[in-house]
Amino acid sequence: MQTRQRGMMGILRPVSGEDTYLKYWLPVIKQEGYAWLRGMGIGIDFDPENLPEVLDELRQLQAAFPRYYTPDHEHYEYLTSRIANLITELEAINPDDLASGKLKLFLG
């Protein structure tokens, strides 16, 4: 799973390997019923108006992880740090770049 900002230049940010996504992220996403995040496995393009919804689901997922994985779980630090980094990166996006079409987002 990665986030890709497509625009003048492509930027790839690794978030999680497919195995980790399927084994750890997806069960929580399904259990919690996150509509946008469910599509991450195959990849989703989203429009500027959808960014707040995607960020909201990511924040909910971040809050949900401790209910499913304890801090002593072998992948807890990896999972929580990756989602925190993804949220930070998406929050830093200039909405004008998205609205103008200069930047497009793909999460998958």
Phi, psi and omega in degrees: 000137180210162172251139182230126174259119182251128180192225179302321176224146181275138178233125177251134176236109178295136179245312182199145174289159183300317180300316179294319177301310183295322185278324188245316183283309187300317178301321178291317180301315179293313182300320182276344175078038179279111185293312182291315185291337178300328181282353183298331181299321178262342178104140179225136166267141175222152184273164181306322182290343179269346182304316178300323179293317179296315178298321178299315179295322178295320177294320177296319178298317178301318179289332182281330184309316180296341176283340183253329183228127179278157180304338179271000176296141186301335182250005185302309182299317179299310183298311184289325179289323179294318180290323177297318178296319179296315179299313180301315181295317180291326178293333183278354182291136177284116181302330179295325177296322178289313183297326182281348183085001179293334182226135176234148181245141176226129179238117182184000000 
